[in-house]
Amino acid sequence: MKLKKVFSLALCLVILFSSFVFASAENGSAENGLPESEHNYADGISQSWSCAVENAPYGVFVSFSEETSFEPISIDKDGDIKNGDDLYFLTETDDLIFWSSGDGLAGVELYIPYSSFKMSLVTDESVNGYGFKVTNMRAAERDEVHPVTFHPRIEGESDVTTWFSKERPKNYLTDNYSVIPVVTLDDNYFLWSETPDGTVAELSGWPSPDTDDVWGTAIELSLKSDEIFSFSNSRDYFSIDGKRNYYMSKEDYLMLHRNLYRSLSAMPLAAVVLSAALVEYPHRKYRGACYGISAVTALQHEGIIDILPMQNAKSMREMKPDKELISLINYYHYVQSASFLTENKAFMKGTPVYKDQLKKIYQSAEKGNVIMLGFGEYPSLSGHEVLVTGAYTNDKGEHMLILYDNNIPTEYGKSDRYRTVITISSDWSEAKYYFDDVDRVIWTDDFSQFKTFDIKGNGLVSAFYQAFFRHLGNVFMMLFDIIRAVFK
C-alpha cells in the first residue's frame, strides 16, 4: 500500500512538471526534456524540436549553455560567402522568428514572444560545432516585457499585439536578436511605421519601453510565399550526388544544345556562347545555380512553364530538390549564356546609365512586376541573381527593393527585418546589399524570350529575336537620354 502511494505521488509530480514545461524533438531530445543537439552535431542534418511552456501569455525565455556554438558564416579567398550551420526559431506555422549561427547564443537567455515554438538545426556538409544545449526554459513575467500594438492599415484586419523583452540579453553580439512579430495578412508584406501619418520607418532596432503603438503600411509582394522554393541554393544544391557538382540529365543537355543552336546559330557570338555553356557537361564545379532558380521561379509565376506536376505539388514551397527538378533548374541556369543578350545592363556605378537603370528597376517593381536582377561588386567578377518582388521608399528617402534571394529562402516574406533588401540612395547614384556595393546590374522584367528555350522542344525562336531587338531599342533610348542630358 505504501509503495502504491509513493508511486502515485511520483506520477503526480511527473504530470505536474510536464504541464509546466514541454519540449520534444522530432528527431531527438535531451534527457531532461529540454532541447539539446548532439555534441558535436553531424554533417547534413535537419533536426527539429517542438517547445511549449504553459501559462506563458507574455512569451518564453530560453537559456543556452556557454558551449553553444555553430559553424559561422565565412568568406572564402574568392570573396564568396559560405553559409554556416544555423539554428532557426519558428512559429508553429513555420514562420521565421529568429535565427543564429556562430557562438551568438553561448550563455544567452533568449526571449521568444510566443508560448510555443519550434527549433530547427540545419547543417551543411563540413565543419561541425558543439551545437546547442538549452539549460532552462521559463515563462516571462509581466514586469520583464512590454507590449507593442501594431495597427494594420487594411480594412477588416485586427490590431496585433506582441511582447518585447525590456532588456537585451548579455553577451549577444549580433543585430539579429530583435524579435519582430511575424505578421502576414492577406498575402501582404508589412512594413511598420512609427507614426499615424503613414511615414515608413522600419522597426528593425530594439523598441523602447514607451513604444506602445505603431501603424502598418502594407506592400503586396508580386511573389507570394508559396511561390518560392523552400530549399536553399547555397546549401542543398549538391545533395543530389553528394558532391559539389551540378547535375543535368542527358535529355535536358541535348535539349539545351538544340535550343541554343537554333537561337544563336545566326549570331556571331554563337561559338563562344555554346562553348561556355556546353563544354563542362555533365558536371562542373559547384558555384550555385541562383540564375536557374530565379528563372524557374519567375517562369512558373508568369505561367510560361508548370513544374508542379513533376512532384504532384500544390505549391513551389512543397517541392524538393530531386534529380528531375535540379536538372530542369540547371537547364535554365545555362540558358543565361543566351538570355544575357536580351537584358538591360549598367556596369558602371556613377554614370547616368547606372542611375537610369536603378530607377527603371524600382519603377517596374512598384507596378507589381517580377524582375530578374543580377548584380555584383567590383573588382570581383562573380555575381548573384535574385528576384525583385516589391519596392518602397522609406522615411530617409532611400529606395528599397524587396528581394527573393534563393540562398536564404527562409527570409522571404516572413518578417520585417529586411535581410533581403537592396537599398538605393535617394539620388539613385549607389546601391547596397547587406554591406556590399552593387556596382553593376543586369535585369529584365519581360520573360517572353524564355519561350525560345522551352524544355519540351516547343521553343519559339522568334521570341528570342524580338527580345534581342527590344533590348537594342532600350540601349539606344538610354544613349539618347544621356546625350540629351549632357548637352542641356
RODO-2510 file (C-alpha; in nm, 4 decimals, decimal comma):
residues 488
     n   res          X          Y          Z
     1     m     0,0000     0,0000     0,0000
     2     k     0,2832     0,2362     0,0946
     3     l     0,4588     0,1538    -0,2336
     4     k     0,1409     0,2373    -0,4230
     5     k     0,1203     0,5794    -0,2513
     6     v     0,4834     0,6523    -0,3380
     7     f     0,4206     0,5551    -0,6994
     8     s     0,1082     0,7772    -0,7130
     9     l     0,2989     1,0712    -0,5658
    10     a     0,5793     1,0276    -0,8189
    11     l     0,3264     1,0106    -1,1025
    12     c     0,1625     1,3334    -0,9834
    13     l     0,4994     1,5087    -0,9758
    14     v     0,5741     1,3942    -1,3296
    15     i     0,2356     1,5197    -1,4516
    16     l     0,2825     1,8499    -1,2682
    17     f     0,6257     1,9022    -1,4211
    18     s     0,5143     1,8109    -1,7720
    19     s     0,2244     2,0578    -1,7522
    20     f     0,4718     2,3380    -1,6807
    21     v     0,7366     2,2758    -1,9489
    22     f     0,7141     2,0555    -2,2538
    23     a     0,9867     2,0109    -2,5128
    24     s     1,0045     1,7262    -2,7598
    25     a     1,2243     1,6525    -3,0589
    26     e     1,1040     1,5149    -3,3869
    27     n     1,4454     1,3545    -3,4316
    28     g     1,5815     1,3524    -3,0758
    29     s     1,5639     1,5229    -2,7348
    30     a     1,7572     1,5792    -2,4161
    31     e     1,7160     1,3550    -2,1140
    32     n     1,5737     1,6399    -1,9032
    33     g     1,3091     1,7195    -2,1655
    34     l     1,4839     2,0372    -2,2807
    35     p     1,6078     2,0617    -2,6408
    36     e     1,9690     1,9608    -2,6975
    37     s     2,1607     1,8633    -3,0096
    38     e     2,4315     1,6016    -3,0381
    39     h     2,7816     1,7224    -2,9486
    40     n     2,9305     1,7726    -3,1953
    41     y     2,6420     1,7598    -3,4397
    42     a     2,6696     1,5730    -3,7712
    43     d     2,7014     1,6955    -4,1293
    44     g     2,3967     1,7476    -4,3485
    45     i     2,1222     1,7201    -4,0887
    46     s     1,7880     1,8936    -4,0442
    47     q     1,6584     1,8268    -3,6940
    48     s     1,3603     1,9893    -3,5219
    49     w     1,2294     2,0298    -3,1680
    50     s     0,8801     2,1453    -3,0658
    51     c     0,8749     2,3553    -2,7495
    52     a     0,5911     2,4869    -2,5332
    53     v     0,5552     2,6481    -2,1909
    54     e     0,2090     2,6587    -2,0396
    55     n     0,0779     2,9695    -1,8669
    56     a     0,3157     3,1932    -2,0635
    57     p     0,0979     3,4725    -2,2085
    58     y     0,3982     3,7087    -2,2289
    59     g     0,6351     3,4723    -2,4076
    60     v     0,9232     3,2490    -2,3045
    61     f     1,2872     3,2939    -2,2005
    62     v     1,5218     3,0203    -2,3260
    63     s     1,8693     2,9854    -2,1713
    64     f     2,1629     2,8244    -2,3557
    65     s     2,4837     2,6713    -2,2235
    66     e     2,8179     2,8515    -2,2561
    67     e     2,9382     2,5811    -2,5007
    68     t     2,6602     2,6505    -2,7531
    69     s     2,8141     2,7247    -3,0938
    70     f     2,7703     2,6505    -3,4641
    71     e     2,9812     2,6886    -3,7766
    72     p     2,9602     3,0626    -3,8585
    73     i     2,9112     3,2285    -4,1962
    74     s     3,2509     3,2830    -4,3626
    75     i     3,4014     3,4393    -4,6760
    76     d     3,6477     3,2356    -4,8832
    77     k     3,9546     3,3593    -5,0691
    78     d     3,7442     3,4352    -5,3777
    79     g     3,5146     3,6595    -5,1773
    80     d     3,2232     3,4156    -5,1926
    81     i     3,0026     3,3817    -4,8866
    82     k     2,9856     3,0319    -4,7380
    83     n     2,6830     2,9715    -4,5214
    84     g     2,7483     2,8180    -4,1832
    85     d     2,5236     2,5979    -3,9711
    86     d     2,2107     2,7619    -3,8356
    87     l     1,9632     2,7215    -3,5519
    88     y     1,6214     2,8524    -3,6568
    89     f     1,3339     2,9524    -3,4280
    90     l     0,9939     2,9175    -3,5969
    91     t     0,6303     2,9642    -3,5066
    92     e     0,4019     2,6616    -3,5066
    93     t     0,3048     2,7572    -3,8634
    94     d     0,6730     2,7688    -3,9679
    95     d     0,7077     3,1475    -3,9813
    96     l     1,0641     3,2546    -3,9013
    97     i     1,1054     3,4250    -3,5628
    98     f     1,4826     3,4375    -3,5364
    99     w     1,7983     3,2512    -3,6376
   100     s     2,1552     3,2244    -3,5139
   101     s     2,4914     3,0862    -3,6242
   102     g     2,8405     3,1071    -3,4737
   103     d     2,8554     3,1470    -3,0942
   104     g     2,5915     3,4178    -3,0613
   105     l     2,3733     3,2083    -2,8286
   106     a     2,6527     3,0991    -2,5900
   107     g     2,5417     3,1719    -2,2337
   108     v     2,2453     3,3762    -2,3567
   109     e     1,8907     3,3915    -2,2232
   110     l     1,6883     3,4429    -2,5413
   111     y     1,3378     3,5898    -2,5388
   112     i     1,0735     3,4389    -2,7703
   113     p     0,7393     3,6256    -2,7793
   114     y     0,5346     3,3053    -2,8064
   115     s     0,4336     3,0361    -2,5579
   116     s     0,5058     2,7613    -2,8144
   117     f     0,7544     2,7487    -3,0986
   118     k     0,9915     2,5220    -3,2919
   119     m     1,3695     2,4995    -3,3022
   120     s     1,5368     2,3632    -3,6160
   121     l     1,9075     2,2858    -3,6610
   122     v     2,0244     2,2806    -4,0253
   123     t     2,3873     2,1924    -4,1039
   124     d     2,5957     2,1779    -4,4206
   125     e     2,8487     1,9258    -4,5493
   126     s     3,1541     2,0393    -4,3485
   127     v     3,2821     2,1934    -4,0209
   128     n     3,0875     2,0899    -3,7138
   129     g     3,0376     2,2868    -3,3932
   130     y     2,9340     2,1881    -3,0437
   131     g     2,5687     2,2501    -3,1242
   132     f     2,3363     2,3740    -2,8539
   133     k     2,2062     2,2828    -2,5134
   134     v     1,9039     2,4507    -2,3555
   135     t     1,9647     2,4757    -1,9818
   136     n     1,6359     2,6395    -1,8842
   137     m     1,3029     2,7408    -2,0311
   138     r     1,0659     2,9634    -1,8345
   139     a     0,7587     3,1808    -1,8769
   140     a     0,8289     3,5558    -1,8984
   141     e     0,6926     3,7673    -1,6143
   142     r     0,4785     4,0724    -1,6871
   143     d     0,7361     4,3173    -1,5492
   144     e     1,0084     4,1721    -1,7781
   145     v     0,8326     4,2660    -2,1013
   146     h     0,6332     4,5467    -2,2591
   147     p     0,3609     4,5292    -2,5265
   148     v     0,3663     4,6882    -2,8691
   149     t     0,0429     4,7038    -3,0686
   150     f     0,0559     4,7048    -3,4482
   151     h    -0,2341     4,8687    -3,6316
   152     p    -0,2685     4,7267    -3,9863
   153     r    -0,3865     4,9744    -4,2484
   154     i    -0,6145     4,7205    -4,4151
   155     e    -0,9900     4,7280    -4,3779
   156     g    -1,1202     4,4366    -4,1764
   157     e    -0,7851     4,3395    -4,0223
   158     s    -0,7499     4,3474    -3,6435
   159     d    -0,4723     4,5002    -3,4375
   160     v    -0,1851     4,2702    -3,3429
   161     t    -0,0205     4,2970    -3,0010
   162     t     0,3088     4,1313    -2,9219
   163     w     0,5598     4,1486    -2,6375
   164     f     0,9226     4,2556    -2,6222
   165     s     1,1840     4,1926    -2,3566
   166     k     1,2783     4,5116    -2,1718
   167     e     1,6486     4,4206    -2,1809
   168     r     1,8864     4,2821    -2,4393
   169     p     2,0450     3,9515    -2,3453
   170     k     2,4024     3,9887    -2,2234
   171     n     2,6931     3,8854    -2,4467
   172     y     2,4815     3,8711    -2,7603
   173     l     2,6920     4,0341    -3,0310
   174     t     2,4795     4,0384    -3,3456
   175     d     2,1927     4,2569    -3,4631
   176     n     1,9612     3,9616    -3,5152
   177     y     1,8049     3,9451    -3,1718
   178     s     1,5278     4,1992    -3,2358
   179     v     1,2344     3,9601    -3,2492
   180     i     0,9841     4,1499    -3,4615
   181     p     0,6408     3,9856    -3,4716
   182     v     0,5657     3,7730    -3,7736
   183     v     0,2513     3,9203    -3,9272
   184     t     0,1389     3,8389    -4,2826
   185     l    -0,2180     3,9422    -4,3606
   186     d    -0,3953     3,8883    -4,6910
   187     d    -0,0625     3,7931    -4,8525
   188     n     0,0716     4,1434    -4,7897
   189     y     0,4240     4,2114    -4,6773
   190     f     0,4092     4,4503    -4,3844
   191     l     0,6368     4,7431    -4,3153
   192     w     0,5858     4,9174    -3,9843
   193     s     0,5656     5,2924    -3,9411
   194     e     0,6099     5,4636    -3,6031
   195     t     0,3679     5,7496    -3,6664
   196     p    -0,0041     5,7625    -3,7505
   197     d     0,0613     5,9622    -4,0707
   198     g     0,1925     5,6549    -4,2510
   199     t     0,5590     5,7517    -4,2780
   200     v     0,7517     5,4320    -4,3377
   201     a     1,0173     5,3717    -4,0732
   202     e     1,1340     5,0164    -4,0243
   203     l     1,1139     4,8906    -3,6684
   204     s     1,4353     4,6926    -3,7129
   205     g     1,6041     4,8055    -3,3947
   206     w     1,5229     4,7480    -3,0304
   207     p     1,1868     4,9103    -2,9425
   208     s     1,1993     5,1422    -2,6445
   209     p     0,9766     5,0604    -2,3428
   210     d     0,7474     5,3533    -2,4272
   211     t     0,6851     5,2351    -2,7852
   212     d     0,3280     5,1185    -2,7382
   213     d     0,1780     5,1693    -3,0837
   214     v     0,2977     5,1501    -3,4422
   215     w     0,0984     5,1775    -3,7628
   216     g     0,1408     4,9406    -4,0537
   217     t     0,1924     5,0199    -4,4203
   218     a     0,1285     4,7178    -4,6411
   219     i     0,3211     4,6392    -4,9573
   220     e     0,1903     4,3476    -5,1577
   221     l     0,4642     4,1297    -5,2987
   222     s     0,4396     4,0147    -5,6595
   223     l     0,5521     3,6663    -5,5449
   224     k     0,3556     3,5047    -5,2645
   225     s     0,5342     3,2972    -5,0039
   226     d     0,4096     2,9693    -5,1556
   227     e     0,5519     3,0619    -5,4994
   228     i     0,9146     3,0160    -5,3977
   229     f     1,1370     2,7158    -5,3329
   230     s     1,1861     2,6355    -4,9658
   231     f     1,5307     2,4783    -5,0202
   232     s     1,8455     2,6899    -5,0262
   233     n     2,0533     2,7141    -5,3430
   234     s     2,3703     2,7649    -5,1389
   235     r     2,3226     2,4616    -4,9147
   236     d     2,1060     2,1881    -5,0658
   237     y     2,2156     2,2031    -5,4257
   238     f     2,4966     1,9493    -5,4194
   239     s     2,2987     1,6944    -5,2193
   240     i     2,1908     1,5201    -5,5413
   241     d     2,5127     1,3205    -5,5848
   242     g     2,6886     1,4083    -5,2596
   243     k     2,9452     1,6215    -5,4423
   244     r     2,9798     1,9916    -5,5098
   245     n     2,8659     1,9465    -5,8685
   246     y     2,5824     2,0487    -6,0891
   247     y     2,3540     1,7742    -6,2150
   248     m     2,1914     1,7708    -6,5585
   249     s     2,0289     1,4770    -6,7333
   250     k     2,1366     1,3768    -7,0817
   251     e     1,7900     1,4631    -7,2172
   252     d     1,7982     1,8150    -7,0753
   253     y     2,1531     1,8633    -7,2023
   254     l     2,0541     1,7661    -7,5565
   255     m     1,7541     1,9998    -7,5476
   256     l     1,9740     2,2834    -7,4224
   257     h     2,2196     2,2189    -7,7061
   258     r     1,9409     2,2137    -7,9621
   259     n     1,7701     2,5327    -7,8373
   260     l     2,0921     2,7313    -7,8022
   261     y     2,1973     2,6303    -8,1522
   262     r     1,8580     2,7203    -8,3006
   263     s     1,8505     3,0640    -8,1361
   264     l     2,2169     3,1617    -8,1676
   265     s     2,3367     2,9933    -8,4873
   266     a     2,2864     3,3116    -8,6908
   267     m     2,4720     3,5325    -8,4432
   268     p     2,8483     3,5964    -8,4302
   269     l     2,8635     3,5073    -8,0608
   270     a     2,7236     3,1579    -8,1163
   271     a     3,0500     2,9630    -8,0973
   272     v     3,1675     3,1390    -7,7816
   273     v     2,8338     3,1069    -7,6073
   274     l     2,7892     2,7411    -7,6966
   275     s     3,1412     2,6567    -7,5806
   276     a     3,0941     2,8310    -7,2470
   277     a     2,7594     2,6666    -7,1869
   278     l     2,8268     2,3125    -7,3005
   279     v     3,1935     2,2265    -7,2568
   280     e     3,1578     2,1152    -6,8944
   281     y     2,8678     1,8726    -6,9361
   282     p     2,7573     1,6790    -6,7393
   283     h     2,9235     1,8215    -6,4264
   284     r     3,1081     2,1335    -6,3296
   285     k     3,2495     2,2643    -6,0055
   286     y     2,9712     2,3753    -5,7733
   287     r     2,9191     2,7513    -5,7661
   288     g     2,5474     2,7726    -5,7038
   289     a     2,2628     2,7984    -5,9548
   290     c     2,0991     3,1242    -5,8489
   291     y     2,0094     3,2191    -6,2069
   292     g     1,8416     2,8846    -6,2683
   293     i     1,6307     2,9006    -5,9540
   294     s     1,5360     3,2639    -6,0202
   295     a     1,4400     3,1871    -6,3802
   296     v     1,2306     2,8793    -6,2956
   297     t     1,0535     3,0668    -6,0137
   298     a     0,9703     3,3614    -6,2387
   299     l     0,8625     3,1424    -6,5317
   300     q     0,6308     2,9440    -6,3059
   301     h     0,4785     3,2682    -6,1753
   302     e     0,4347     3,4046    -6,5287
   303     g     0,2642     3,0832    -6,6433
   304     i     0,5299     3,0112    -6,9082
   305     i     0,6119     2,6731    -6,7525
   306     d     0,4381     2,4497    -6,4986
   307     i     0,6666     2,2339    -6,2868
   308     l     0,4215     2,1409    -6,0095
   309     p     0,3114     1,8143    -6,1814
   310     m     0,6718     1,6901    -6,1595
   311     q     0,6135     1,6164    -5,7896
   312     n     0,2323     1,6428    -5,7710
   313     a     0,2909     1,9513    -5,5567
   314     k     0,0282     2,2094    -5,4680
   315     s     0,2842     2,4918    -5,4490
   316     m     0,6502     2,5693    -5,5200
   317     r     0,7263     2,5703    -5,1487
   318     e     0,6343     2,2000    -5,1274
   319     m     0,8847     2,0960    -5,3952
   320     k     1,2047     1,9097    -5,3067
   321     p     1,5400     1,9235    -5,4905
   322     d     1,5259     1,5824    -5,6574
   323     k     1,7187     1,4931    -5,9743
   324     e     1,4447     1,5861    -6,2188
   325     l     1,3922     1,9306    -6,0663
   326     i     1,7648     2,0018    -6,0267
   327     s     1,8246     1,9090    -6,3910
   328     l     1,5453     2,1439    -6,5008
   329     i     1,6881     2,4274    -6,2889
   330     n     2,0369     2,3720    -6,4284
   331     y     1,8950     2,3713    -6,7802
   332     y     1,7621     2,7231    -6,7226
   333     h     2,0802     2,8179    -6,5389
   334     y     2,2828     2,7541    -6,8549
   335     v     2,0274     2,9478    -7,0621
   336     q     2,1695     3,2686    -6,9100
   337     s     2,4537     3,2491    -7,1637
   338     a     2,1957     3,3432    -7,4268
   339     s     1,9467     3,5484    -7,2246
   340     f     2,2331     3,7786    -7,1230
   341     l     2,1965     3,9250    -7,4739
   342     t     1,8402     4,0406    -7,4031
   343     e     1,8764     4,2008    -7,0588
   344     n     1,9267     4,5625    -6,9595
   345     k     2,2753     4,6312    -6,8239
   346     a     2,4517     4,9045    -6,6262
   347     f     2,8051     4,8046    -6,5410
   348     m     2,9486     5,1289    -6,4053
   349     k     2,8318     5,2949    -6,0868
   350     g     2,8395     5,6727    -6,1030
   351     t     2,7184     5,7027    -6,4627
   352     p     2,3794     5,8286    -6,5917
   353     v     2,3135     5,4801    -6,7325
   354     y     2,3525     5,3210    -6,3895
   355     k     2,1201     5,5715    -6,2197
   356     d     1,8673     5,5377    -6,5019
   357     q     1,8622     5,1581    -6,4746
   358     l     1,8217     5,1582    -6,0948
   359     k     1,5286     5,3940    -6,1311
   360     k     1,3674     5,1777    -6,4019
   361     i     1,4028     4,8652    -6,1850
   362     y     1,2338     5,0442    -5,8955
   363     q     0,9502     5,1759    -6,1122
   364     s     0,8878     4,8329    -6,2623
   365     a     0,8767     4,6696    -5,9175
   366     e     0,6341     4,9385    -5,7965
   367     k     0,3971     4,8336    -6,0741
   368     g     0,3938     4,4776    -5,9378
   369     n     0,6298     4,3166    -6,1894
   370     v     0,8638     4,0325    -6,1001
   371     i     1,2190     4,1275    -6,2016
   372     m     1,5226     3,9068    -6,2530
   373     l     1,8176     4,1060    -6,1217
   374     g     2,1842     4,0105    -6,1485
   375     f     2,4348     4,2218    -5,9595
   376     g     2,7915     4,2226    -5,8349
   377     e     3,0644     4,4204    -5,6651
   378     y     3,3917     4,5387    -5,8177
   379     p     3,6614     4,4150    -5,8529
   380     s     3,5112     4,0665    -5,8183
   381     l     3,3793     3,9145    -6,1400
   382     s     3,1360     3,6889    -5,9546
   383     g     2,7765     3,7928    -5,9118
   384     h     2,4405     3,6808    -5,7839
   385     e     2,0892     3,6528    -5,9262
   386     v     1,7731     3,7329    -5,7309
   387     l     1,4121     3,8268    -5,7985
   388     v     1,2837     4,1745    -5,7130
   389     t     0,9262     4,1380    -5,5907
   390     g     0,8381     4,4743    -5,4340
   391     a     0,9589     4,8303    -5,3763
   392     y     0,9042     5,1249    -5,1424
   393     t     1,0737     5,4478    -5,0333
   394     n     1,1490     5,4843    -4,6635
   395     d     1,1420     5,7935    -4,4432
   396     k     1,5079     5,8695    -4,5292
   397     g     1,4237     5,8909    -4,8978
   398     e     1,6078     5,5668    -4,9720
   399     h     1,4570     5,3409    -5,2370
   400     m     1,4215     4,9803    -5,1205
   401     l     1,3983     4,6763    -5,3489
   402     i     1,2497     4,3724    -5,1722
   403     l     1,4141     4,0508    -5,2940
   404     y     1,3570     3,6791    -5,3091
   405     d     1,7136     3,5565    -5,2589
   406     n     1,7246     3,1815    -5,3228
   407     n     2,0336     3,1499    -5,0999
   408     i     1,8199     3,2328    -4,7962
   409     p     1,4569     3,1493    -4,8843
   410     t     1,3529     3,1377    -4,5161
   411     e     1,3897     3,5167    -4,5050
   412     y     1,1397     3,5862    -4,7817
   413     g     0,8061     3,7388    -4,6808
   414     k     0,8382     3,6192    -4,3213
   415     s     0,9217     3,9260    -4,1168
   416     d     1,0149     4,2913    -4,1459
   417     r     1,3799     4,2586    -4,0573
   418     y     1,4701     4,3158    -4,4247
   419     r     1,7529     4,0701    -4,4639
   420     t     1,6898     4,0585    -4,8383
   421     v     1,6579     4,4200    -4,9469
   422     i     1,8741     4,6294    -5,1796
   423     t     1,8989     4,9871    -5,0555
   424     i     1,9300     5,2542    -5,3283
   425     s     2,0356     5,6058    -5,2288
   426     s     1,7814     5,8875    -5,2587
   427     d     1,9587     6,0287    -5,5672
   428     w     1,9796     5,6844    -5,7356
   429     s     2,3593     5,7041    -5,7518
   430     e     2,4520     5,3951    -5,5489
   431     a     2,3050     5,0757    -5,4069
   432     k     2,3970     4,8241    -5,1366
   433     y     2,3016     4,4697    -5,0467
   434     y     2,3927     4,3994    -4,6867
   435     f     2,7301     4,5760    -4,6648
   436     d     2,8347     4,5133    -5,0258
   437     d     2,8212     4,7737    -5,3003
   438     v     2,6059     4,6932    -5,6018
   439     d     2,8379     4,8195    -5,8759
   440     r     2,6776     4,6550    -6,1773
   441     v     2,3283     4,5350    -6,2596
   442     i     2,1694     4,3175    -6,5307
   443     w     1,7919     4,2858    -6,5279
   444     t     1,4744     4,2009    -6,7146
   445     d     1,1027     4,2082    -6,6386
   446     d     0,9977     4,0531    -6,9724
   447     f     1,0225     3,6743    -6,9737
   448     s     0,8785     3,6114    -7,3193
   449     q     1,2260     3,5399    -7,4615
   450     f     1,2422     3,2278    -7,2407
   451     k     0,9744     3,0766    -7,4638
   452     t     1,2586     3,0185    -7,7088
   453     f     1,4096     2,7666    -7,4681
   454     d     1,1047     2,5568    -7,3942
   455     i     1,2475     2,2392    -7,2449
   456     k     0,9839     2,0209    -7,4124
   457     g     1,1071     2,1181    -7,7582
   458     n     0,8288     2,3613    -7,8498
   459     g     1,0516     2,6704    -7,8448
   460     l     0,9669     2,9876    -8,0403
   461     v     1,2941     3,1169    -8,1864
   462     s     1,1236     3,4417    -8,2860
   463     a     1,0659     3,5227    -7,9181
   464     f     1,4409     3,5455    -7,8604
   465     y     1,4994     3,7814    -8,1524
   466     q     1,2057     4,0003    -8,0525
   467     a     1,3597     4,0321    -7,7045
   468     f     1,7055     4,0947    -7,8514
   469     f     1,5910     4,3846    -8,0715
   470     r     1,3732     4,5192    -7,7905
   471     h     1,6846     4,5330    -7,5756
   472     l     1,8777     4,7125    -7,8516
   473     g     1,5972     4,9681    -7,8593
   474     n     1,6355     5,0194    -7,4860
   475     v     2,0084     5,0734    -7,5294
   476     f     1,9576     5,3434    -7,7952
   477     m     1,6926     5,5143    -7,5813
   478     m     1,9349     5,5253    -7,2879
   479     l     2,2104     5,6677    -7,5070
   480     f     1,9704     5,9315    -7,6379
   481     d     1,8767     6,0314    -7,2817
   482     i     2,2457     6,0559    -7,1842
   483     i     2,3327     6,2729    -7,4853
   484     r     2,0345     6,4972    -7,4180
   485     a     2,1390     6,5347    -7,0512
   486     v     2,4999     6,6195    -7,1455
   487     f     2,4035     6,8914    -7,3924
   488     k     2,1328     7,0509    -7,1814
***
